[in-house]
Amino acid sequence: MDLGVTLLTGIALCLLVQFVCFLFADADLTLLWATLFGSKPETKLKGLVVWVTGASSGIGEELAYQLAGCGSRLILSARRVDQLDRVKLHCLEHFNLKDKDILVLPLDLLERASHEAKMKTAIKHFGNIDILVNNGGRSQRSLCLETNVDVYQALMELNFLGTVSLTKQVLPHMTQRGSGSVVTVSSVVGLAGAPLATGYSASKHALQGFFNSLRTELTEYPRILISTVCPGPVQSQIVQNAFTEEVGKAIPTAGDQQHKMVTSRCVRLILVGIANGTKEMWIAQQPFLLFYYVWQYAPTWAWFITDVLGRKRVQNFKAGLDADSAYFTKPKPKSS
């Protein structure tokens, strides 16, 4: 009897510790385990050639810096050449890389006919591509009833087809070598829907479906990693650059970024996931991380939560308030 009580007490304490740890977690349990006991990016990624799209700002820019710190050789791509040059200069000034270790390769995901030539340029410079990080894309902030269909087409062309096009150029090189990693930055809305992001969520759901299916096609290549990253809110410029109800119409204001995960932490977790061959990464602070698990294991409750918070988010948006504040704090009026 005493042994049984001791055993139950031990189990209860273990569950309590796990629960408390989860309250402060900012990634799925597999990824957090890898951060503690898995391979370190500084070891696994040193010397590898990594192609990062969307490298001129936000997550892509931070990826460039942390990869440079790991000793990776870099291909930096985006449309804004001046910003890519700025990122390269920062890497050269702060990390132990030489000019030849970083290739600035301007790229427009919408210009799919150019992707083959871009890939050949990268191969010619480095001889190979070890990792492709699909990070380029744009978000959305608009109501479906007010959004022009052209916005949906633009989102799918950029976020989905542009990413697929570049992947299809790089993947044959990896299958020929028998190794490589294709890492695609998706989103929490690639797993669950969210108001004001119908087109963006659709494009991310499409990416999830594509890469989950692609992974099953490549089982004969065990050394090729197909990984998707699903971040929650992260401090970046993705909201500032978001589509609205009309193509070419700028978003009035991006709202407060302070409640979001810092970019450096998000990127560190991504690199840990890559170093440890993680196929899908959930990265978010609470309460978003809890929402991932509720959506996965208790979808009926998830729909209830989505309805409550979604309704508040739409109300804030219509009232000209910070829509994201529905998830965090009492909304403050947008500046005029």
KASUL-V671036 format. One record per residue. N is the residue number from 1. RES is the residue in three letters. SS is DSSP state (H for helix, E for strand, C for the rest). PSI is psi in radians with two decimals (* if undefined). OMEGA is omega in whole degrees, 0 to 359 (none if undefined). Layout:
n=N res=RES ss=SS psi=PSI omega=OMEGA
n=N res=RES ss=SS psi=PSI omega=OMEGA
This chain:
n=1 res=MET ss=C psi=-0.79 omega=179
n=2 res=ASP ss=H psi=-0.67 omega=179
n=3 res=LEU ss=H psi=-0.70 omega=179
n=4 res=GLY ss=H psi=-0.75 omega=179
n=5 res=VAL ss=H psi=-0.75 omega=179
n=6 res=THR ss=H psi=-0.75 omega=180
n=7 res=LEU ss=H psi=-0.81 omega=180
n=8 res=LEU ss=H psi=-0.67 omega=178
n=9 res=THR ss=H psi=-0.75 omega=178
n=10 res=GLY ss=H psi=-0.75 omega=179
n=11 res=ILE ss=H psi=-0.74 omega=180
n=12 res=ALA ss=H psi=-0.75 omega=179
n=13 res=LEU ss=H psi=-0.71 omega=179
n=14 res=CYS ss=H psi=-0.78 omega=179
n=15 res=LEU ss=H psi=-0.65 omega=179
n=16 res=LEU ss=H psi=-0.76 omega=178
n=17 res=VAL ss=H psi=-0.76 omega=179
n=18 res=GLN ss=H psi=-0.69 omega=180
n=19 res=PHE ss=H psi=-0.78 omega=180
n=20 res=VAL ss=H psi=-0.74 omega=178
n=21 res=CYS ss=H psi=-0.69 omega=181
n=22 res=PHE ss=H psi=-0.59 omega=180
n=23 res=LEU ss=H psi=-0.49 omega=182
n=24 res=PHE ss=C psi=0.12 omega=182
n=25 res=ALA ss=C psi=2.65 omega=176
n=26 res=ASP ss=C psi=0.35 omega=176
n=27 res=ALA ss=E psi=2.89 omega=179
n=28 res=ASP ss=C psi=2.80 omega=189
n=29 res=LEU ss=H psi=-0.61 omega=178
n=30 res=THR ss=H psi=-0.76 omega=180
n=31 res=LEU ss=H psi=-0.70 omega=178
n=32 res=LEU ss=H psi=-0.65 omega=176
n=33 res=TRP ss=H psi=-0.72 omega=180
n=34 res=ALA ss=H psi=-0.59 omega=179
n=35 res=THR ss=H psi=-0.53 omega=182
n=36 res=LEU ss=H psi=-0.71 omega=191
n=37 res=PHE ss=H psi=-0.06 omega=184
n=38 res=GLY ss=C psi=-3.01 omega=179
n=39 res=SER ss=C psi=2.58 omega=180
n=40 res=LYS ss=C psi=2.42 omega=178
n=41 res=PRO ss=H psi=-0.62 omega=181
n=42 res=GLU ss=H psi=-0.47 omega=179
n=43 res=THR ss=H psi=-0.84 omega=187
n=44 res=LYS ss=H psi=-0.52 omega=188
n=45 res=LEU ss=C psi=-0.06 omega=182
n=46 res=LYS ss=C psi=2.23 omega=177
n=47 res=GLY ss=C psi=-0.17 omega=180
n=48 res=LEU ss=C psi=2.63 omega=177
n=49 res=VAL ss=E psi=2.08 omega=183
n=50 res=VAL ss=E psi=2.16 omega=177
n=51 res=TRP ss=E psi=2.05 omega=181
n=52 res=VAL ss=E psi=2.10 omega=173
n=53 res=THR ss=E psi=2.77 omega=185
n=54 res=GLY ss=C psi=0.61 omega=189
n=55 res=ALA ss=C psi=0.08 omega=184
n=56 res=SER ss=C psi=-0.18 omega=181
n=57 res=SER ss=C psi=2.99 omega=172
n=58 res=GLY ss=H psi=-2.39 omega=182
n=59 res=ILE ss=H psi=-0.70 omega=181
n=60 res=GLY ss=H psi=-0.72 omega=178
n=61 res=GLU ss=H psi=-0.80 omega=180
n=62 res=GLU ss=H psi=-0.61 omega=174
n=63 res=LEU ss=H psi=-0.75 omega=179
n=64 res=ALA ss=H psi=-0.78 omega=183
n=65 res=TYR ss=H psi=-0.81 omega=182
n=66 res=GLN ss=H psi=-0.60 omega=175
n=67 res=LEU ss=H psi=-0.69 omega=176
n=68 res=ALA ss=H psi=-0.69 omega=177
n=69 res=GLY ss=H psi=-0.44 omega=177
n=70 res=CYS ss=H psi=-0.14 omega=181
n=71 res=GLY ss=C psi=0.28 omega=177
n=72 res=SER ss=C psi=2.65 omega=171
n=73 res=ARG ss=E psi=2.48 omega=196
n=74 res=LEU ss=E psi=2.49 omega=165
n=75 res=ILE ss=E psi=2.01 omega=184
n=76 res=LEU ss=E psi=2.12 omega=183
n=77 res=SER ss=E psi=2.47 omega=173
n=78 res=ALA ss=C psi=-3.11 omega=179
n=79 res=ARG ss=C psi=-0.56 omega=187
n=80 res=ARG ss=C psi=1.72 omega=185
n=81 res=VAL ss=H psi=-0.67 omega=181
n=82 res=ASP ss=H psi=-0.64 omega=179
n=83 res=GLN ss=H psi=-0.62 omega=176
n=84 res=LEU ss=H psi=-0.71 omega=177
n=85 res=ASP ss=H psi=-0.65 omega=178
n=86 res=ARG ss=H psi=-0.77 omega=179
n=87 res=VAL ss=H psi=-0.74 omega=179
n=88 res=LYS ss=H psi=-0.78 omega=181
n=89 res=LEU ss=H psi=-0.72 omega=178
n=90 res=HIS ss=H psi=-0.75 omega=179
n=91 res=CYS ss=H psi=-0.74 omega=181
n=92 res=LEU ss=H psi=-0.59 omega=182
n=93 res=GLU ss=H psi=-0.50 omega=189
n=94 res=HIS ss=H psi=-0.18 omega=184
n=95 res=PHE ss=C psi=2.87 omega=186
n=96 res=ASN ss=C psi=1.09 omega=177
n=97 res=LEU ss=C psi=2.65 omega=177
n=98 res=LYS ss=C psi=2.92 omega=183
n=99 res=ASP ss=H psi=-0.69 omega=182
n=100 res=LYS ss=H psi=-0.23 omega=181
n=101 res=ASP ss=H psi=-0.15 omega=182
n=102 res=ILE ss=E psi=2.09 omega=178
n=103 res=LEU ss=E psi=2.07 omega=172
n=104 res=VAL ss=E psi=2.03 omega=185
n=105 res=LEU ss=C psi=1.59 omega=180
n=106 res=PRO ss=C psi=2.41 omega=185
n=107 res=LEU ss=C psi=2.35 omega=172
n=108 res=ASP ss=C psi=2.02 omega=182
n=109 res=LEU ss=C psi=-0.41 omega=180
n=110 res=LEU ss=C psi=-0.38 omega=180
n=111 res=GLU ss=C psi=1.28 omega=188
n=112 res=ARG ss=H psi=-0.49 omega=180
n=113 res=ALA ss=H psi=-0.33 omega=181
n=114 res=SER ss=H psi=-0.16 omega=189
n=115 res=HIS ss=H psi=-0.62 omega=179
n=116 res=GLU ss=H psi=-0.76 omega=180
n=117 res=ALA ss=H psi=-0.66 omega=179
n=118 res=LYS ss=H psi=-0.73 omega=180
n=119 res=MET ss=H psi=-0.74 omega=180
n=120 res=LYS ss=H psi=-0.62 omega=177
n=121 res=THR ss=H psi=-0.74 omega=179
n=122 res=ALA ss=H psi=-0.76 omega=180
n=123 res=ILE ss=H psi=-0.71 omega=180
n=124 res=LYS ss=H psi=-0.64 omega=183
n=125 res=HIS ss=H psi=-0.81 omega=187
n=126 res=PHE ss=H psi=-0.35 omega=182
n=127 res=GLY ss=C psi=-0.39 omega=179
n=128 res=ASN ss=C psi=2.92 omega=174
n=129 res=ILE ss=C psi=2.04 omega=181
n=130 res=ASP ss=C psi=-0.69 omega=185
n=131 res=ILE ss=E psi=2.28 omega=170
n=132 res=LEU ss=E psi=2.14 omega=176
n=133 res=VAL ss=E psi=1.85 omega=178
n=134 res=ASN ss=E psi=1.70 omega=184
n=135 res=ASN ss=C psi=-0.17 omega=183
n=136 res=GLY ss=C psi=2.60 omega=178
n=137 res=GLY ss=C psi=3.07 omega=179
n=138 res=ARG ss=C psi=2.73 omega=180
n=139 res=SER ss=C psi=-2.90 omega=183
n=140 res=GLN ss=E psi=2.49 omega=172
n=141 res=ARG ss=C psi=1.54 omega=178
n=142 res=SER ss=C psi=2.71 omega=178
n=143 res=LEU ss=C psi=2.49 omega=182
n=144 res=CYS ss=H psi=-0.78 omega=184
n=145 res=LEU ss=H psi=-0.34 omega=181
n=146 res=GLU ss=H psi=-0.05 omega=188
n=147 res=THR ss=C psi=2.28 omega=177
n=148 res=ASN ss=C psi=2.50 omega=180
n=149 res=VAL ss=H psi=-0.47 omega=178
n=150 res=ASP ss=H psi=-0.53 omega=178
n=151 res=VAL ss=H psi=-0.74 omega=178
n=152 res=TYR ss=H psi=-0.70 omega=178
n=153 res=GLN ss=H psi=-0.75 omega=181
n=154 res=ALA ss=H psi=-0.72 omega=179
n=155 res=LEU ss=H psi=-0.76 omega=180
n=156 res=MET ss=H psi=-0.69 omega=179
n=157 res=GLU ss=H psi=-0.75 omega=184
n=158 res=LEU ss=H psi=-1.06 omega=189
n=159 res=ASN ss=H psi=-0.71 omega=185
n=160 res=PHE ss=H psi=-1.12 omega=186
n=161 res=LEU ss=H psi=-0.64 omega=177
n=162 res=GLY ss=H psi=-0.74 omega=179
n=163 res=THR ss=H psi=-0.76 omega=179
n=164 res=VAL ss=H psi=-0.73 omega=182
n=165 res=SER ss=H psi=-0.84 omega=181
n=166 res=LEU ss=H psi=-0.69 omega=179
n=167 res=THR ss=H psi=-0.74 omega=181
n=168 res=LYS ss=H psi=-0.41 omega=176
n=169 res=GLN ss=H psi=-0.64 omega=185
n=170 res=VAL ss=H psi=-0.57 omega=188
n=171 res=LEU ss=H psi=-0.75 omega=178
n=172 res=PRO ss=H psi=-0.60 omega=176
n=173 res=HIS ss=H psi=-0.70 omega=181
n=174 res=MET ss=H psi=-0.70 omega=180
n=175 res=THR ss=H psi=-0.59 omega=177
n=176 res=GLN ss=H psi=-0.68 omega=179
n=177 res=ARG ss=H psi=-0.40 omega=181
n=178 res=GLY ss=C psi=0.20 omega=180
n=179 res=SER ss=C psi=2.83 omega=178
n=180 res=GLY ss=E psi=3.00 omega=179
n=181 res=SER ss=E psi=2.34 omega=171
n=182 res=VAL ss=E psi=1.94 omega=184
n=183 res=VAL ss=E psi=2.15 omega=185
n=184 res=THR ss=E psi=2.18 omega=178
n=185 res=VAL ss=E psi=1.87 omega=177
n=186 res=SER ss=C psi=-2.24 omega=181
n=187 res=SER ss=C psi=2.86 omega=172
n=188 res=VAL ss=H psi=-0.53 omega=179
n=189 res=VAL ss=H psi=0.03 omega=167
n=190 res=GLY ss=H psi=-0.23 omega=178
n=191 res=LEU ss=C psi=-0.55 omega=182
n=192 res=ALA ss=C psi=2.68 omega=181
n=193 res=GLY ss=C psi=2.82 omega=178
n=194 res=ALA ss=C psi=2.47 omega=178
n=195 res=PRO ss=C psi=2.68 omega=180
n=196 res=LEU ss=C psi=0.10 omega=184
n=197 res=ALA ss=C psi=0.65 omega=184
n=198 res=THR ss=H psi=-0.80 omega=180
n=199 res=GLY ss=H psi=-0.74 omega=179
n=200 res=TYR ss=H psi=-0.80 omega=179
n=201 res=SER ss=H psi=-0.70 omega=178
n=202 res=ALA ss=H psi=-0.73 omega=181
n=203 res=SER ss=H psi=-0.63 omega=180
n=204 res=LYS ss=H psi=-0.63 omega=173
n=205 res=HIS ss=H psi=-0.68 omega=178
n=206 res=ALA ss=H psi=-0.73 omega=178
n=207 res=LEU ss=H psi=-0.75 omega=179
n=208 res=GLN ss=H psi=-0.82 omega=181
n=209 res=GLY ss=H psi=-0.73 omega=181
n=210 res=PHE ss=H psi=-0.90 omega=186
n=211 res=PHE ss=H psi=-0.52 omega=173
n=212 res=ASN ss=H psi=-0.68 omega=178
n=213 res=SER ss=H psi=-0.72 omega=179
n=214 res=LEU ss=H psi=-0.69 omega=180
n=215 res=ARG ss=H psi=-0.69 omega=181
n=216 res=THR ss=H psi=-0.43 omega=178
n=217 res=GLU ss=H psi=-0.32 omega=187
n=218 res=LEU ss=C psi=0.41 omega=182
n=219 res=THR ss=C psi=-0.38 omega=177
n=220 res=GLU ss=C psi=-0.03 omega=176
n=221 res=TYR ss=C psi=1.32 omega=185
n=222 res=PRO ss=C psi=-0.29 omega=181
n=223 res=ARG ss=C psi=0.14 omega=174
n=224 res=ILE ss=E psi=2.08 omega=181
n=225 res=LEU ss=E psi=2.22 omega=170
n=226 res=ILE ss=E psi=1.95 omega=187
n=227 res=SER ss=E psi=2.41 omega=174
n=228 res=THR ss=E psi=2.43 omega=181
n=229 res=VAL ss=E psi=2.22 omega=183
n=230 res=CYS ss=E psi=1.45 omega=180
n=231 res=PRO ss=E psi=2.63 omega=166
n=232 res=GLY ss=C psi=-2.68 omega=180
n=233 res=PRO ss=C psi=2.19 omega=180
n=234 res=VAL ss=E psi=2.49 omega=178
n=235 res=GLN ss=C psi=1.99 omega=179
n=236 res=SER ss=C psi=-3.04 omega=180
n=237 res=GLN ss=C psi=0.23 omega=185
n=238 res=ILE ss=C psi=-0.58 omega=179
n=239 res=VAL ss=C psi=-0.70 omega=179
n=240 res=GLN ss=C psi=-0.57 omega=182
n=241 res=ASN ss=C psi=0.19 omega=187
n=242 res=ALA ss=C psi=2.62 omega=170
n=243 res=PHE ss=E psi=2.61 omega=172
n=244 res=THR ss=C psi=-2.64 omega=184
n=245 res=GLU ss=C psi=-0.27 omega=178
n=246 res=GLU ss=C psi=2.44 omega=176
n=247 res=VAL ss=C psi=2.25 omega=180
n=248 res=GLY ss=C psi=-0.15 omega=178
n=249 res=LYS ss=C psi=2.17 omega=184
n=250 res=ALA ss=C psi=2.67 omega=175
n=251 res=ILE ss=C psi=2.39 omega=184
n=252 res=PRO ss=C psi=-0.85 omega=180
n=253 res=THR ss=C psi=2.59 omega=184
n=254 res=ALA ss=C psi=-0.19 omega=182
n=255 res=GLY ss=C psi=-3.08 omega=184
n=256 res=ASP ss=C psi=2.34 omega=180
n=257 res=GLN ss=C psi=-0.10 omega=190
n=258 res=GLN ss=C psi=-0.48 omega=182
n=259 res=HIS ss=C psi=-0.13 omega=185
n=260 res=LYS ss=C psi=2.79 omega=178
n=261 res=MET ss=E psi=2.42 omega=178
n=262 res=VAL ss=C psi=2.50 omega=186
n=263 res=THR ss=H psi=-0.68 omega=184
n=264 res=SER ss=H psi=-0.66 omega=179
n=265 res=ARG ss=H psi=-0.75 omega=178
n=266 res=CYS ss=H psi=-0.81 omega=183
n=267 res=VAL ss=H psi=-0.68 omega=177
n=268 res=ARG ss=H psi=-0.76 omega=179
n=269 res=LEU ss=H psi=-0.66 omega=177
n=270 res=ILE ss=H psi=-0.80 omega=182
n=271 res=LEU ss=H psi=-0.64 omega=175
n=272 res=VAL ss=H psi=-0.75 omega=179
n=273 res=GLY ss=H psi=-0.75 omega=178
n=274 res=ILE ss=H psi=-0.79 omega=182
n=275 res=ALA ss=H psi=-0.44 omega=183
n=276 res=ASN ss=C psi=0.21 omega=175
n=277 res=GLY ss=C psi=0.61 omega=181
n=278 res=THR ss=C psi=2.22 omega=186
n=279 res=LYS ss=C psi=-0.55 omega=177
n=280 res=GLU ss=E psi=2.33 omega=183
n=281 res=MET ss=E psi=2.24 omega=172
n=282 res=TRP ss=E psi=2.06 omega=184
n=283 res=ILE ss=E psi=1.98 omega=181
n=284 res=ALA ss=C psi=2.63 omega=172
n=285 res=GLN ss=C psi=2.86 omega=173
n=286 res=GLN ss=C psi=2.53 omega=9
n=287 res=PRO ss=C psi=0.05 omega=184
n=288 res=PHE ss=H psi=-0.70 omega=180
n=289 res=LEU ss=H psi=-0.73 omega=177
n=290 res=LEU ss=H psi=-0.67 omega=180
n=291 res=PHE ss=H psi=-0.66 omega=176
n=292 res=TYR ss=H psi=-0.84 omega=184
n=293 res=TYR ss=H psi=-0.67 omega=177
n=294 res=VAL ss=H psi=-0.75 omega=180
n=295 res=TRP ss=H psi=-0.60 omega=182
n=296 res=GLN ss=H psi=-0.72 omega=191
n=297 res=TYR ss=H psi=-0.26 omega=179
n=298 res=ALA ss=C psi=1.18 omega=188
n=299 res=PRO ss=H psi=-0.51 omega=178
n=300 res=THR ss=H psi=-0.76 omega=176
n=301 res=TRP ss=H psi=-0.65 omega=180
n=302 res=ALA ss=H psi=-0.71 omega=178
n=303 res=TRP ss=H psi=-0.68 omega=179
n=304 res=PHE ss=H psi=-0.81 omega=180
n=305 res=ILE ss=H psi=-0.75 omega=180
n=306 res=THR ss=H psi=-0.72 omega=180
n=307 res=ASP ss=H psi=-0.76 omega=183
n=308 res=VAL ss=H psi=-0.91 omega=182
n=309 res=LEU ss=H psi=-0.62 omega=179
n=310 res=GLY ss=H psi=-0.71 omega=178
n=311 res=ARG ss=H psi=-0.74 omega=180
n=312 res=LYS ss=H psi=-0.67 omega=181
n=313 res=ARG ss=H psi=-0.73 omega=179
n=314 res=VAL ss=H psi=-0.72 omega=178
n=315 res=GLN ss=H psi=-0.77 omega=178
n=316 res=ASN ss=H psi=-0.76 omega=181
n=317 res=PHE ss=H psi=-0.79 omega=180
n=318 res=LYS ss=H psi=-0.52 omega=181
n=319 res=ALA ss=C psi=0.01 omega=180
n=320 res=GLY ss=C psi=0.39 omega=180
n=321 res=LEU ss=E psi=2.98 omega=178
n=322 res=ASP ss=C psi=1.93 omega=184
n=323 res=ALA ss=H psi=-0.64 omega=183
n=324 res=ASP ss=H psi=-0.32 omega=181
n=325 res=SER ss=H psi=-0.25 omega=176
n=326 res=ALA ss=H psi=-0.45 omega=182
n=327 res=TYR ss=H psi=-0.27 omega=191
n=328 res=PHE ss=C psi=-1.16 omega=190
n=329 res=THR ss=C psi=3.05 omega=174
n=330 res=LYS ss=C psi=2.20 omega=187
n=331 res=PRO ss=C psi=2.54 omega=174
n=332 res=LYS ss=C psi=2.47 omega=180
n=333 res=PRO ss=E psi=2.51 omega=175
n=334 res=LYS ss=C psi=2.58 omega=176
n=335 res=SER ss=C psi=2.51 omega=182
n=336 res=SER ss=C psi=* omega=none
